[in-house]
């Protein structure tokens, strides 16, 4: 369906319409935001959203979705509705600080009025101003407590691995990584999304992995990501780097997604929290999948995962030229170095002189490694409590 064919029908919710509209934009290469806004304004029934876009048009699809989420939440929860209606919607939320019992003398209260929040007489729910203030506050509070660890196997050092909602597909093995400067997806997972490869924009910026090796992405693409479950979800359109290299994970949610969502991560509690205008939504990890990914990552078939970007993010560069020729220089038996042949003679002699004078500084073999002070680093086995270690 083309973008101009997506119209908000009478009685259709803003969430349903924006979901269709988003899917239609995903099939358009080189999307022009001016055209998107023009089409949206001509087919949108939400007057508040239309007035906002007319007053201040947005330049990015991400901002359009974020603004749309605000009006979707207003439409669904109606925060300007009577508090008695809001209370029915949010009565199960643990994040709200519920009021203490009324302390006034029951004999002088107006028994014709009842507050569902206090569950007592004296005033109506709609007259309870403190409740409205608390409703507006609760979406901004992030805390982690023992209740968030329910079902989590402790102790653990597991990464946060979730099932992601990407381009209307459930994608398993998604690593949530605050250390990643980019959102990354492996080629096999990208192909599984059924997205035409001509949607990929070329990019030659190299990525660097744990092992120090570099990978040139196959391309970069905007993808629709939904965090959380309806009706408390958040929708984002964000860039993914597509890489054709073995990975233990199908995708990595890096800082671009985490920061756009304003999410807070706790690997200890195995969850990610972010705020919507309705409540704080929680996305929980899968420890079993996380441990399987870890095992896969240390096997030969899975190279180190890609985490950081070299040079400027998404800067267009030429592919690397083949490595230069090298020469091997042996100072003493078993003490060799490899240097590039492109060095001029003066630099070559100075480098060799420096290495020869400091030959005892380097560890040339395992016998030269005298150990590491435990105060610097230690290794321990992450055995589950109650299980006896067994030699394999």
C-alpha positions in Angstrom: 0.0 0.0 0.0 1.4 3.4 -1.0 1.7 6.2 1.5 -1.0 8.3 -0.1 -3.5 5.4 0.3 -3.2 5.3 4.1 -6.1 7.2 5.5 -7.4 7.4 9.0 -10.9 6.0 8.8 -13.8 7.3 10.9 -13.6 5.4 14.3 -10.0 4.2 13.6 -7.7 4.9 16.6 -4.6 7.0 16.1 -2.5 4.1 17.2 -3.9 1.9 14.4 -3.5 4.6 11.8 0.0 5.5 12.8 1.0 1.9 12.7 -0.2 1.5 9.1 1.4 4.9 8.2 4.8 3.8 9.6 4.7 0.5 7.7 4.0 2.3 4.5 7.0 4.6 5.0 9.3 1.7 5.4 8.9 0.8 1.7 10.1 4.2 0.6 13.7 4.9 -0.3 15.1 8.4 0.3 12.1 9.5 2.3 11.3 13.2 2.2 9.9 14.5 5.5 8.1 17.4 3.8 6.1 15.0 1.7 5.4 12.7 4.7 4.0 15.7 6.7 1.9 16.9 3.8 0.3 13.4 3.3 -0.2 12.9 7.0 -1.9 16.3 7.5 -4.3 15.6 4.7 -5.4 12.2 6.1 -5.2 12.7 9.9 -8.3 13.0 12.0 -6.7 13.8 15.4 -7.1 17.6 15.5 -4.6 18.1 18.3 -1.9 16.2 16.4 -2.7 18.1 13.2 -2.5 21.5 14.9 0.8 20.6 16.5 2.4 19.6 13.1 1.0 22.7 11.4 2.5 24.9 14.2 5.8 23.2 14.3 6.7 20.7 11.6 9.2 18.0 12.5 12.4 17.2 10.5 12.9 13.6 11.5 10.7 10.5 11.3 11.8 9.7 14.9 10.5 13.0 16.2 7.2 12.5 14.3 6.7 9.1 15.9 7.6 10.4 19.4 5.1 13.3 19.0 2.5 10.8 17.7 3.0 8.6 20.8 2.1 11.6 23.0 -1.2 12.1 21.2 -1.9 8.3 21.1 -1.4 8.2 24.9 -3.7 11.2 25.3 -6.3 9.5 23.2 -6.1 6.2 25.0 -5.8 7.3 28.6 -7.4 10.7 28.4 -5.4 12.4 31.2 -7.8 15.3 31.1 -10.7 13.0 31.8 -12.3 12.6 35.3 -9.9 11.1 37.8 -12.4 8.4 38.5 -11.9 7.1 34.9 -8.1 7.4 35.1 -8.0 5.5 38.4 -9.7 2.5 36.8 -7.0 2.5 34.1 -4.0 2.6 36.4 -5.3 1.0 39.6 -2.8 -1.9 39.2 0.3 0.2 38.9 2.8 -0.4 41.7 4.8 2.7 40.8 2.1 5.1 42.1 2.4 6.2 45.7 -1.1 5.5 47.0 -2.5 7.8 49.7 -2.7 7.0 53.4 -6.1 6.7 55.1 -8.0 9.9 55.8 -7.3 11.3 59.2 -10.3 13.6 59.6 -13.2 12.8 61.9 -15.5 10.4 60.0 -18.5 12.0 61.7 -18.1 15.3 60.0 -17.3 14.0 56.5 -19.8 14.3 53.6 -21.0 10.7 53.3 -22.7 11.5 50.0 -19.2 11.7 48.4 -16.8 8.8 48.1 -13.2 8.7 46.9 -12.2 5.5 45.2 -8.5 6.2 45.8 -8.9 6.6 49.6 -11.8 4.1 49.6 -13.5 6.3 52.0 -16.1 9.1 52.2 -15.5 12.9 52.4 -14.8 13.9 48.8 -15.1 12.5 45.4 -12.2 10.9 43.4 -12.4 13.8 40.9 -11.8 16.3 43.7 -8.6 14.6 44.9 -5.9 17.0 43.5 -3.0 15.0 45.0 -3.9 12.0 43.0 -3.7 13.9 39.7 -0.3 15.2 40.7 0.8 11.7 41.4 -0.5 10.4 38.1 1.5 13.1 36.3 4.7 12.2 38.3 4.7 8.4 38.1 5.9 8.2 34.5 9.2 9.9 35.4 10.3 7.6 38.2 12.8 4.7 37.6 13.6 2.3 40.4 14.8 -1.3 40.6 13.9 -3.4 43.6 13.8 -7.1 44.7 10.5 -7.5 42.9 12.2 -6.9 39.6 14.4 -10.0 40.3 11.5 -12.4 40.5 12.3 -15.3 38.2 16.0 -14.3 37.9 18.6 -16.9 38.7 21.1 -15.5 41.1 24.0 -14.9 41.3 24.7 -14.2 37.7 26.8 -12.1 35.3 24.5 -12.6 32.3 24.1 -9.9 29.6 20.6 -8.6 28.9 19.2 -10.5 25.9 15.6 -9.9 24.9 13.2 -10.7 22.0 12.9 -7.5 19.9 10.1 -6.2 17.8 11.8 -5.0 14.6 9.9 -4.2 11.4 6.8 -6.0 12.7 8.9 -9.2 13.3 9.7 -10.8 16.7 13.5 -11.1 16.6 15.1 -13.4 19.2 18.6 -13.0 20.6 18.8 -9.2 20.8 21.5 -7.9 23.0 20.9 -4.7 24.9 24.3 -3.1 25.2 25.0 0.3 26.6 28.6 -0.1 25.4 27.7 -0.3 21.7 27.9 3.0 19.8 25.6 1.7 17.1 22.6 -0.5 16.5 23.8 -3.6 14.7 22.0 -6.5 12.9 23.5 -9.6 11.3 22.8 -10.2 7.6 20.9 -13.4 8.2 18.4 -11.6 10.5 18.0 -8.7 8.1 17.1 -11.1 5.3 14.6 -12.7 7.6 12.7 -9.4 7.8 11.8 -9.6 4.1 13.1 -6.1 3.5 14.4 -5.4 -0.1 18.1 -5.1 -0.1 17.8 -1.9 -2.2 16.7 -0.2 1.0 20.2 -0.4 2.2 22.3 2.7 2.0 26.0 2.2 1.4 28.5 2.9 4.2 32.2 2.1 4.4 32.8 3.1 8.0 34.6 0.2 9.7 33.4 -1.4 12.9 35.7 -2.8 15.5 35.1 -5.9 17.6 36.5 -7.3 20.8 39.2 -9.1 19.0 40.5 -5.9 17.4 39.4 -6.9 13.9 37.4 -4.7 11.7 34.2 -5.3 9.7 32.8 -3.2 6.8 29.0 -3.1 7.0 26.9 -4.2 4.1 24.9 -1.1 4.5 22.7 1.0 6.8 18.9 1.1 7.0 16.1 2.8 9.0 14.0 0.1 10.8 10.9 0.4 12.9 11.4 -0.8 16.5 8.7 -1.2 19.1 9.7 -1.4 22.8 7.2 -3.0 25.2 3.7 -4.3 24.6 0.5 -2.5 23.5 -1.0 -0.4 25.0 2.2 0.7 26.8 4.7 0.4 24.0 7.0 3.0 22.5 7.7 3.2 18.7 11.0 4.3 17.3 12.6 4.5 13.8 16.3 4.1 14.1 19.4 3.3 12.1 20.8 -0.2 12.0 24.2 -1.2 10.6 23.9 -4.5 8.7 27.0 -6.8 9.0 27.7 -10.0 7.2 29.8 -11.7 9.9 29.1 -14.5 12.3 27.5 -13.2 15.5 26.2 -14.9 18.6 23.3 -12.4 18.5 20.8 -11.6 15.7 20.9 -7.9 16.6 22.3 -5.4 19.1 20.3 -2.5 20.6 23.0 0.1 21.2 23.1 3.5 22.7 21.0 5.1 19.8 18.0 3.1 20.8 18.6 3.2 24.5 19.0 6.9 24.6 16.1 7.6 22.2 13.8 5.7 24.5 15.3 7.2 27.6 15.7 3.7 28.9 17.5 2.5 32.1 19.2 -0.9 32.0 19.9 -3.2 34.9 21.6 -6.5 33.9 21.4 -7.5 37.6 17.6 -7.3 37.5 17.6 -8.6 33.9 15.3 -5.8 32.6 15.1 -2.5 30.8 12.7 0.2 31.9 11.4 3.3 30.1 8.7 5.8 30.7 5.5 6.4 28.8 2.8 8.8 29.7 0.7 5.9 31.0 3.3 4.1 33.1 6.8 2.8 33.4 7.1 -0.1 31.0 9.4 -3.0 31.6 11.1 -5.2 29.0 12.5 -8.4 30.6 15.5 -10.4 29.5 15.8 -14.2 28.9 18.7 -15.6 31.0 18.6 -19.0 29.3 19.0 -17.4 25.8 21.7 -15.1 27.2 23.8 -18.0 28.4 23.3 -19.9 25.1 24.5 -16.8 23.3 27.6 -16.6 25.6 28.4 -20.2 24.8 28.0 -19.6 21.1 30.2 -16.5 21.3 33.2 -18.5 22.5 32.9 -21.2 20.0 34.8 -21.1 16.7 31.6 -20.5 14.6 30.9 -17.2 16.3 33.3 -14.4 16.1 33.4 -11.6 18.7 30.4 -9.3 18.5 30.7 -5.9 17.0 30.5 -3.0 19.5 32.2 0.2 18.5 32.6 2.5 15.6 35.9 3.8 14.4 36.3 7.3 13.0 33.2 9.5 12.9 29.9 7.7 13.1 28.5 6.8 9.6 31.3 8.8 7.8 31.6 7.7 4.2 35.1 6.4 3.7 36.9 4.2 1.2 37.4 0.5 1.9 40.8 -0.4 3.4 43.6 -1.1 1.1 45.5 -4.5 1.5 48.0 -4.5 4.4 51.5 -3.3 3.6 54.4 -5.7 3.2 56.2 -6.5 6.5 59.6 -7.8 7.5 60.6 -10.0 10.5 63.5 -8.8 12.6 65.1 -11.2 15.2 67.1 -9.6 18.0 67.9 -12.8 19.8 66.7 -16.4 19.5 62.9 -16.4 20.1 62.7 -12.6 20.3 61.3 -11.4 17.0 59.3 -8.3 15.9 57.4 -7.5 12.7 57.6 -4.0 11.2 56.3 -2.5 8.0 58.5 -2.1 5.0 57.0 1.3 4.2 59.1 2.9 6.9 62.0 5.1 5.6 65.5 4.0 6.6 65.9 6.6 9.4 62.6 5.7 11.1 63.4 2.0 10.7 66.7 2.3 12.4 65.3 4.5 15.2 62.5 2.0 15.8 64.8 -1.0 15.9 67.2 0.9 18.2 64.4 1.7 20.6 63.2 -1.9 20.6 66.6 -3.3 21.1 67.3 -1.0 24.1 64.0 -2.0 25.7 64.1 -5.7 24.8 63.6 -6.8 28.4 60.4 -4.8 28.7 58.4 -7.2 26.5 57.0 -10.6 27.3 58.4 -12.8 24.6 56.9 -16.1 25.8 54.7 -17.6 28.5 57.7 -18.0 30.9 58.0 -14.2 30.9 54.4 -13.8 32.3 54.8 -13.8 36.0 51.1 -13.4 36.8 48.7 -10.7 37.6 48.1 -9.3 41.1 44.6 -10.4 42.3 43.8 -6.8 43.2 43.9 -6.0 39.5 42.0 -9.0 38.0 40.6 -12.3 39.0 38.9 -15.2 37.3 36.1 -17.1 38.9 33.6 -19.8 37.8 30.0 -18.5 37.8 28.5 -21.7 39.3 24.9 -21.7 40.4 24.4 -21.9 44.1 23.9 -25.4 45.4 25.6 -27.2 42.5 28.8 -29.0 42.9 31.5 -28.4 40.3 32.3 -31.4 38.1 35.5 -32.0 36.1 34.6 -32.4 32.5 
